[in-house]
Amino acid sequence: MRFKWIAHRLAEEHGRDAERARSDAGVILNIELLNDVRLAPVQTDTHRCFVCDESIGLVACWCRC
């Protein structure tokens, strides 16, 4: 339902064609799920990214997660 809602808003409010709206909705939904604290595992080492396990360093990891 969330995917359909995002795609609908992109098409209706932002003028995207249906194919582009669905593609962008998938990306947006993926980002929302990756950023949802309820779905994140317990992070045992806060100096490592829990998505790719790379060292985070001072600011952020270098992966595109």
N, C-alpha and C positions, 0 to 999 in steps of 0.2 A: 504494500500500500504506500509506503514511504517513497519508493522508487517512482510509482505512478504520479504521486503528488508533486514530487520535484520536477519530473518531466513535464507535467501539465503547466506548472508555474513558469518554467523556462520558455515553453512555447507561447503561453498566453501573455505573460507579463513582460517577457524580454524578447519576443519576436523570433525565437529560434525555430527552424523547421523541425518537423517531428523526429527525423533521424538524428539530427544534431542534439536535440533536446534529450533523447534517450541516451545518447553517448555521454553527454555531460552529466546527466542524472546518475549514471553508473559511477562516474568518477567522484561526484559529490557524495553519494551514499557510501562509497568505499572510504572516503576521508572521514565522514561522520562516524563510521563504525570503528575505524582505527583510533579515533580520538575519544571514544566513549569509555570513560573510566570504569564503568560496570563490566566491560568486556575485557579489560586489560588483566593479564596475569599478575600475580604478586611479584614485584620486582625485588629480587634478592640482592642485586648489586646495583645501586642507583647510579653508578658510574658507567654502566653499560646499557645500550639501547635494548629494550625488551622485545623489539620486533626483529632486529637483525643481529643482535648481540655484539655490535661493534662498540668500541670505546667512545663515550660521548664527549669527552674532553671538557673544555670550558663552556662551550655554548650548545652544540648539538652534534649528533653523529653525522657522518658524511653520506649515509645512504639516503634514499628518497622515500623513506617510510614516514 
